[in-house]
Amino acid sequence: MLNAFQKFKKDEAGAVTVDWVVLTAAVVGLATALVIELRAGSSGVTENTETFLRNQEVGNIGATE
């Protein structure tokens, strides 16, 4: 029984899995934060573009009178 415990203690196969889980969680967290920041920053640009386009007059371009 003691031999089996020592063998289990020396086995590091599961440690790699834990490292990958932590690394993946960190990447997902950073990506989520990035998307939130990009959405917040782009809303002002979207509103300014909408205002600009609404104030434009649509006419006959190139029409002769």
DODO-589762 format. One line per field, with one value per atom (N, C-alpha, C): residue number from 1; x, y, z. Coordinates in Angstrom, 3 decimals, always signed. Layout:
<lumgus>
senu = (NUM / ...) $
u = (X / ...) $
v = (Y / ...) $
w = (Z / ...) $
</lumgus>
This chain:
<lumgus>
senu = (1 / 1 / 1 / 2 / 2 / 2 / 3 / 3 / 3 / 4 / 4 / 4 / 5 / 5 / 5 / 6 / 6 / 6 / 7 / 7 / 7 / 8 / 8 / 8 / 9 / 9 / 9 / 10 / 10 / 10 / 11 / 11 / 11 / 12 / 12 / 12 / 13 / 13 / 13 / 14 / 14 / 14 / 15 / 15 / 15 / 16 / 16 / 16 / 17 / 17 / 17 / 18 / 18 / 18 / 19 / 19 / 19 / 20 / 20 / 20 / 21 / 21 / 21 / 22 / 22 / 22 / 23 / 23 / 23 / 24 / 24 / 24 / 25 / 25 / 25 / 26 / 26 / 26 / 27 / 27 / 27 / 28 / 28 / 28 / 29 / 29 / 29 / 30 / 30 / 30 / 31 / 31 / 31 / 32 / 32 / 32 / 33 / 33 / 33 / 34 / 34 / 34 / 35 / 35 / 35 / 36 / 36 / 36 / 37 / 37 / 37 / 38 / 38 / 38 / 39 / 39 / 39 / 40 / 40 / 40 / 41 / 41 / 41 / 42 / 42 / 42 / 43 / 43 / 43 / 44 / 44 / 44 / 45 / 45 / 45 / 46 / 46 / 46 / 47 / 47 / 47 / 48 / 48 / 48 / 49 / 49 / 49 / 50 / 50 / 50 / 51 / 51 / 51 / 52 / 52 / 52 / 53 / 53 / 53 / 54 / 54 / 54 / 55 / 55 / 55 / 56 / 56 / 56 / 57 / 57 / 57 / 58 / 58 / 58 / 59 / 59 / 59 / 60 / 60 / 60 / 61 / 61 / 61 / 62 / 62 / 62 / 63 / 63 / 63 / 64 / 64 / 64 / 65 / 65 / 65) $
u = (+0.831 / +0.000 / +0.871 / +1.894 / +2.803 / +3.513 / +3.870 / +4.525 / +3.591 / +2.329 / +1.358 / +1.191 / +1.202 / +1.085 / +2.303 / +3.484 / +4.707 / +4.721 / +4.258 / +4.186 / +3.201 / +2.073 / +1.071 / +1.637 / +2.381 / +2.962 / +3.978 / +4.713 / +5.735 / +5.153 / +3.942 / +3.327 / +2.907 / +3.386 / +3.082 / +2.211 / +1.597 / +0.795 / -0.405 / -1.024 / -2.195 / -1.840 / -0.607 / -0.205 / -0.244 / +0.054 / +0.016 / -1.417 / -2.352 / -3.762 / -4.207 / -3.810 / -4.165 / -3.563 / -2.330 / -1.690 / -2.467 / -2.887 / -3.627 / -4.995 / -5.641 / -6.943 / -6.794 / -5.784 / -5.551 / -5.191 / -4.330 / -3.932 / -5.126 / -5.956 / -7.139 / -8.118 / -8.314 / -9.209 / -8.687 / -7.383 / -6.804 / -7.007 / -6.816 / -7.007 / -8.466 / -9.377 / -10.805 / -11.178 / -10.645 / -10.915 / -10.391 / -9.180 / -8.618 / -9.386 / -9.794 / -10.572 / -11.926 / -12.552 / -13.835 / -13.666 / -12.619 / -12.357 / -12.089 / -11.376 / -11.075 / -12.345 / -13.215 / -14.470 / -15.329 / -15.388 / -16.178 / -15.633 / -14.322 / -13.712 / -13.914 / -13.793 / -13.990 / -15.424 / -16.369 / -17.776 / -18.057 / -17.497 / -17.724 / -17.081 / -15.905 / -15.210 / -15.822 / -16.403 / -16.954 / -18.352 / -19.017 / -20.383 / -20.385 / -19.372 / -19.298 / -19.080 / -18.234 / -17.985 / -19.257 / -19.968 / -21.215 / -22.243 / -22.366 / -23.323 / -22.929 / -21.646 / -21.203 / -21.448 / -21.217 / -21.461 / -22.940 / -23.774 / -25.218 / -25.683 / -25.192 / -25.570 / -25.134 / -23.921 / -23.412 / -24.269 / -24.572 / -25.349 / -26.777 / -27.369 / -28.735 / -28.805 / -27.726 / -27.723 / -27.388 / -27.123 / -26.793 / -28.069 / -28.025 / -29.155 / -28.938 / -29.982 / -29.914 / -30.466 / -29.694 / -30.138 / -29.759 / -30.051 / -29.706 / -28.286 / -27.390 / -25.988 / -25.800 / -25.209 / -24.933 / -26.124 / -27.224 / -28.406 / -28.236 / -28.744 / -28.668 / -30.020 / -29.939 / -31.178 / -31.516) $
v = (-1.196 / +0.000 / +1.253 / +1.264 / +2.408 / +2.585 / +1.476 / +1.527 / +2.155 / +1.816 / +2.371 / +3.878 / +4.307 / +5.731 / +6.500 / +5.955 / +6.612 / +6.689 / +5.645 / +5.638 / +6.704 / +6.813 / +7.832 / +9.233 / +9.425 / +10.727 / +11.176 / +10.240 / +10.566 / +10.751 / +10.265 / +10.358 / +11.811 / +12.395 / +13.787 / +13.925 / +12.862 / +12.909 / +13.835 / +13.877 / +14.728 / +16.196 / +16.511 / +17.899 / +18.672 / +18.020 / +18.686 / +19.074 / +18.216 / +18.510 / +19.733 / +19.803 / +20.955 / +22.230 / +22.168 / +23.340 / +23.817 / +22.891 / +23.269 / +23.843 / +23.315 / +23.852 / +25.284 / +25.536 / +26.890 / +27.831 / +27.396 / +28.224 / +28.537 / +27.550 / +27.757 / +28.720 / +28.573 / +29.481 / +30.914 / +31.091 / +32.429 / +33.038 / +32.251 / +32.742 / +33.117 / +32.300 / +32.597 / +33.863 / +34.012 / +35.211 / +36.471 / +36.411 / +37.571 / +37.899 / +36.883 / +37.111 / +37.752 / +37.306 / +37.881 / +39.344 / +39.644 / +41.034 / +41.897 / +41.368 / +42.104 / +42.410 / +41.437 / +41.642 / +42.691 / +42.652 / +43.642 / +45.042 / +45.190 / +46.502 / +46.998 / +46.117 / +46.522 / +46.952 / +46.255 / +46.636 / +47.983 / +48.222 / +49.503 / +50.646 / +50.432 / +51.475 / +51.757 / +50.767 / +50.960 / +51.553 / +51.587 / +52.124 / +53.617 / +54.352 / +55.781 / +56.024 / +55.242 / +55.377 / +55.068 / +54.054 / +53.683 / +54.805 / +55.407 / +56.504 / +57.708 / +58.026 / +59.158 / +58.896 / +57.689 / +57.339 / +57.426 / +56.945 / +57.014 / +58.462 / +59.314 / +60.726 / +61.377 / +61.096 / +61.666 / +61.227 / +59.943 / +59.445 / +59.959 / +60.127 / +60.645 / +62.104 / +62.846 / +64.254 / +64.477 / +63.444 / +63.579 / +63.641 / +64.458 / +64.546 / +63.616 / +62.940 / +62.023 / +62.751 / +62.783 / +63.486 / +62.715 / +63.278 / +62.661 / +63.054 / +62.190 / +62.454 / +62.358 / +63.380 / +63.343 / +63.690 / +64.085 / +64.416 / +65.805 / +65.978 / +67.299 / +67.994 / +69.308 / +70.075 / +70.822) $
w = (+0.000 / +0.000 / +0.000 / +0.797 / +0.854 / -0.487 / -1.140 / -2.442 / -3.492 / -3.459 / -4.403 / -4.186 / -2.937 / -2.628 / -3.138 / -2.963 / -3.422 / -4.962 / -5.603 / -7.063 / -7.552 / -6.859 / -7.203 / -6.999 / -5.935 / -5.610 / -6.663 / -7.246 / -8.238 / -9.643 / -9.872 / -11.201 / -11.461 / -12.554 / -12.879 / -14.123 / -14.558 / -15.779 / -15.632 / -14.484 / -14.273 / -14.143 / -13.770 / -13.582 / -14.896 / -15.993 / -17.296 / -17.637 / -17.321 / -17.573 / -16.784 / -15.536 / -14.694 / -15.273 / -15.728 / -16.335 / -17.558 / -18.403 / -19.608 / -19.270 / -18.246 / -17.840 / -17.356 / -16.550 / -16.037 / -17.179 / -18.078 / -19.213 / -20.117 / -20.386 / -21.226 / -20.563 / -19.263 / -18.538 / -18.597 / -18.497 / -18.577 / -19.966 / -21.002 / -22.378 / -22.612 / -22.152 / -22.317 / -21.547 / -20.347 / -19.550 / -20.221 / -20.752 / -21.441 / -22.721 / -23.452 / -24.672 / -24.346 / -23.286 / -22.863 / -22.486 / -21.730 / -21.343 / -22.570 / -23.539 / -24.760 / -25.545 / -25.674 / -26.409 / -25.714 / -24.402 / -23.651 / -23.878 / -23.825 / -24.039 / -25.468 / -26.433 / -27.826 / -28.085 / -27.494 / -27.685 / -27.057 / -25.877 / -25.203 / -25.985 / -26.520 / -27.265 / -28.615 / -29.230 / -30.577 / -30.558 / -29.427 / -29.402 / -29.703 / -29.239 / -29.544 / -31.023 / -31.637 / -33.072 / -33.853 / -33.422 / -34.094 / -34.001 / -32.832 / -32.660 / -33.510 / -33.564 / -34.382 / -35.869 / -36.308 / -37.709 / -38.033 / -37.120 / -37.341 / -37.443 / -36.560 / -36.587 / -37.899 / -38.315 / -39.567 / -40.752 / -40.820 / -41.954 / -41.944 / -40.779 / -40.706 / -41.169 / -41.008 / -41.383 / -42.859 / -43.598 / -45.016 / -45.845 / -46.861 / -47.765 / -48.938 / -49.307 / -50.441 / -51.649 / -52.693 / -53.896 / -55.137 / -56.264 / -57.538 / -57.900 / -57.686 / -57.980 / -59.485 / -60.058 / -61.493 / -62.364 / -61.777 / -62.567 / -63.153 / -64.317 / -64.963 / -64.813 / -64.674 / -64.527 / -65.774) $
</lumgus>
